[in-house]
Amino acid sequence: MHKLMHTNASQYVSKRDGVFYYIRRVPHDMRQHYAALCISFSLRTKSQRSAARAASSVTQRSEEYWLCFVANLAIWMILSISLTG
């Protein structure tokens, strides 16, 4: 099951041609729901401070989404077993 990372979001920031990008691997238990192994997109800024702030926000939202997704999947599985059993 996916564990909340609680890590420094700046590790997911990369600079290319003066613009910062967010690049992160999809957690192993979520990969079946994604077409790619990594999430990568432009943060649309050349400011390191703005990129760090944006990356922190994206990291928090991603982890919350993945955690809720896994929790909802577990609830759905429990309900489906109890309804069929």
Secondary structure, DSSP 8 states (H G I E B T S, - for coil): --------GGGGEEEETTEEEEEEE--GGGGGG-SSSEEEEE---S-HHHHHHHHHHHHHHHHHHHHHHHHHHHHHHHHHHHHH-
